[in-house]
Amino acid sequence: MGSKEETERFKRKRLKLKQVSEKKLKTSEEVSKEVKATEEVPEDK
């Protein structure tokens, strides 16, 4: 019984890690897009 619970916990943990890594990947892509956008449009400060 214990090993089955551990397996389920491990699966959930992996799924969560996968979601977090995808989220980080998405945010880094968005950041690079924002950087490109700011480089194209010069801002007066």
KOLDO-342660 format. One record per residue (C-alpha): residue in one letter; x, y, z. Coordinates in steps of 0.001 Angstrom, whole numbers, plus 500000, padded with zeros to 6 digits. Layout:
KOLDO-342660
<atom><r>A</r><c1>X</c1><c2>Y</c2><c3>Z</c3></atom>
...
***
This chain:
KOLDO-342660
<atom><r>M</r><c1>500000</c1><c2>500000</c2><c3>500000</c3></atom>
<atom><r>G</r><c1>502733</c1><c2>502455</c2><c3>500956</c3></atom>
<atom><r>S</r><c1>504590</c1><c2>502095</c2><c3>497660</c3></atom>
<atom><r>K</r><c1>501414</c1><c2>502875</c2><c3>495698</c3></atom>
<atom><r>E</r><c1>500910</c1><c2>506078</c2><c3>497686</c3></atom>
<atom><r>E</r><c1>504562</c1><c2>507012</c2><c3>497132</c3></atom>
<atom><r>T</r><c1>504143</c1><c2>506434</c2><c3>493395</c3></atom>
<atom><r>E</r><c1>501085</c1><c2>508696</c2><c3>493292</c3></atom>
<atom><r>R</r><c1>502913</c1><c2>511380</c2><c3>495264</c3></atom>
<atom><r>F</r><c1>505901</c1><c2>511115</c2><c3>492913</c3></atom>
<atom><r>K</r><c1>503646</c1><c2>511446</c2><c3>489842</c3></atom>
<atom><r>R</r><c1>501995</c1><c2>514553</c2><c3>491290</c3></atom>
<atom><r>K</r><c1>505394</c1><c2>516023</c2><c3>492144</c3></atom>
<atom><r>R</r><c1>506698</c1><c2>515405</c2><c3>488608</c3></atom>
<atom><r>L</r><c1>503546</c1><c2>516897</c2><c3>487109</c3></atom>
<atom><r>K</r><c1>503942</c1><c2>519995</c2><c3>489282</c3></atom>
<atom><r>L</r><c1>507618</c1><c2>520340</c2><c3>488331</c3></atom>
<atom><r>K</r><c1>506679</c1><c2>520032</c2><c3>484660</c3></atom>
<atom><r>Q</r><c1>504062</c1><c2>522775</c2><c3>485016</c3></atom>
<atom><r>V</r><c1>506549</c1><c2>525028</c2><c3>486824</c3></atom>
<atom><r>S</r><c1>509243</c1><c2>524514</c2><c3>484171</c3></atom>
<atom><r>E</r><c1>506729</c1><c2>525231</c2><c3>481382</c3></atom>
<atom><r>K</r><c1>505647</c1><c2>528369</c2><c3>483229</c3></atom>
<atom><r>K</r><c1>509287</c1><c2>529500</c2><c3>483565</c3></atom>
<atom><r>L</r><c1>509870</c1><c2>528799</c2><c3>479871</c3></atom>
<atom><r>K</r><c1>506793</c1><c2>530839</c2><c3>478948</c3></atom>
<atom><r>T</r><c1>507810</c1><c2>533767</c2><c3>481148</c3></atom>
<atom><r>S</r><c1>511345</c1><c2>533804</c2><c3>479712</c3></atom>
<atom><r>E</r><c1>509882</c1><c2>533880</c2><c3>476180</c3></atom>
<atom><r>E</r><c1>507555</c1><c2>536721</c2><c3>477176</c3></atom>
<atom><r>V</r><c1>510468</c1><c2>538633</c2><c3>478709</c3></atom>
<atom><r>S</r><c1>512533</c1><c2>538295</c2><c3>475528</c3></atom>
<atom><r>K</r><c1>509543</c1><c2>539567</c2><c3>473518</c3></atom>
<atom><r>E</r><c1>509208</c1><c2>542546</c2><c3>475863</c3></atom>
<atom><r>V</r><c1>512924</c1><c2>543292</c2><c3>475539</c3></atom>
<atom><r>K</r><c1>512682</c1><c2>543220</c2><c3>471736</c3></atom>
<atom><r>A</r><c1>509632</c1><c2>545490</c2><c3>471863</c3></atom>
<atom><r>T</r><c1>511422</c1><c2>548019</c2><c3>474078</c3></atom>
<atom><r>E</r><c1>514500</c1><c2>547940</c2><c3>471836</c3></atom>
<atom><r>E</r><c1>512379</c1><c2>548713</c2><c3>468772</c3></atom>
<atom><r>V</r><c1>510553</c1><c2>551602</c2><c3>470441</c3></atom>
<atom><r>P</r><c1>512931</c1><c2>554075</c2><c3>472099</c3></atom>
<atom><r>E</r><c1>511515</c1><c2>555628</c2><c3>475255</c3></atom>
<atom><r>D</r><c1>512185</c1><c2>559199</c2><c3>476377</c3></atom>
<atom><r>K</r><c1>512996</c1><c2>559289</c2><c3>480074</c3></atom>
***
